[in-house]
Amino acid sequence: MPDITRIDLSRYRLQKAKEMLASAKRDMDANDYASANNRAYYAIFHAMRAVLALDGEDYKKHSAVIARFTLNYLKDFAISSPNLM
């Protein structure tokens, strides 16, 4: 995948994440906590996909996105940061 494509895809997904976060905030203000939780989850999901796109990786299944993001970005951090556990 050419770098420009990766960057464009990442920007698109980050924009989707921002939209989901804005929706979550509106739902919170309306005391619709179940919807706010759902939108917040999708904001995180799209943000993780944005980061993975920069690596040229793409997964549609939520479990695959979470597993790969954790492996690439969180596993070493968690191991080297015992005070956060």
C-alpha positions as CSV (number, residue, x, y, z in Angstrom):
1,M,0.0,0.0,0.0
2,P,1.6,3.4,-1.0
3,D,2.3,5.8,1.9
4,I,-0.2,8.4,0.6
5,T,-2.9,5.8,0.6
6,R,-2.1,4.8,4.1
7,I,-2.1,8.4,5.3
8,D,-5.4,9.1,3.5
9,L,-7.0,6.0,4.9
10,S,-5.8,6.8,8.4
11,R,-7.1,10.4,8.2
12,Y,-10.5,9.1,7.0
13,R,-10.7,6.6,9.9
14,L,-9.6,9.2,12.4
15,Q,-12.3,11.5,11.1
16,K,-14.8,8.7,11.7
17,A,-13.4,8.3,15.2
18,K,-13.9,12.0,15.9
19,E,-17.5,11.8,14.6
20,M,-18.3,8.9,16.9
21,L,-16.8,10.7,19.9
22,A,-18.9,13.8,19.2
23,S,-22.0,11.5,19.0
24,A,-21.0,9.9,22.3
25,K,-20.8,13.3,23.9
26,R,-24.2,14.3,22.6
27,D,-25.7,11.0,23.9
28,M,-24.1,11.6,27.3
29,D,-25.6,15.1,27.4
30,A,-29.0,13.5,26.6
31,N,-28.5,10.9,29.4
32,D,-28.6,8.2,26.8
33,Y,-25.7,6.2,28.4
34,A,-26.1,3.0,26.4
35,S,-25.8,4.9,23.1
36,A,-23.0,7.0,24.5
37,N,-21.1,3.8,25.5
38,N,-21.6,2.3,22.0
39,R,-20.5,5.5,20.2
40,A,-17.4,5.7,22.5
41,Y,-16.5,2.1,21.7
42,Y,-16.7,2.8,18.0
43,A,-14.6,6.0,18.4
44,I,-11.9,3.9,19.9
45,F,-12.3,1.1,17.3
46,H,-12.0,3.6,14.4
47,A,-9.0,5.3,16.1
48,M,-7.2,2.0,16.4
49,R,-7.9,1.2,12.8
50,A,-6.5,4.6,11.8
51,V,-3.2,3.8,13.6
52,L,-3.1,0.3,12.1
53,A,-3.7,1.8,8.6
54,L,-0.4,3.7,8.9
55,D,1.3,0.3,9.3
56,G,-0.4,-1.0,6.2
57,E,-2.6,-3.3,8.2
58,D,-6.4,-3.6,7.9
59,Y,-8.8,-5.8,9.8
60,K,-12.6,-5.6,9.8
61,K,-13.2,-8.0,12.8
62,H,-13.2,-6.1,16.1
63,S,-11.3,-8.9,17.8
64,A,-8.6,-8.8,15.1
65,V,-8.2,-5.0,15.4
66,I,-8.0,-5.2,19.2
67,A,-5.5,-8.1,19.1
68,R,-3.2,-6.5,16.5
69,F,-3.3,-3.0,18.1
70,T,-2.5,-4.6,21.5
71,L,0.3,-6.6,20.0
72,N,1.8,-3.7,18.1
73,Y,1.3,-0.9,20.6
74,L,0.2,-1.9,24.1
75,K,1.9,-5.2,24.9
76,D,5.4,-3.8,25.4
77,F,4.1,-0.8,27.2
78,A,2.1,-2.8,29.7
79,I,5.0,-5.1,30.4
80,S,7.4,-2.2,30.9
81,S,4.9,-0.3,33.1
82,P,4.0,-2.5,36.1
83,N,2.6,0.4,38.0
84,L,-0.3,0.8,35.6
85,M,-1.5,-2.8,36.0
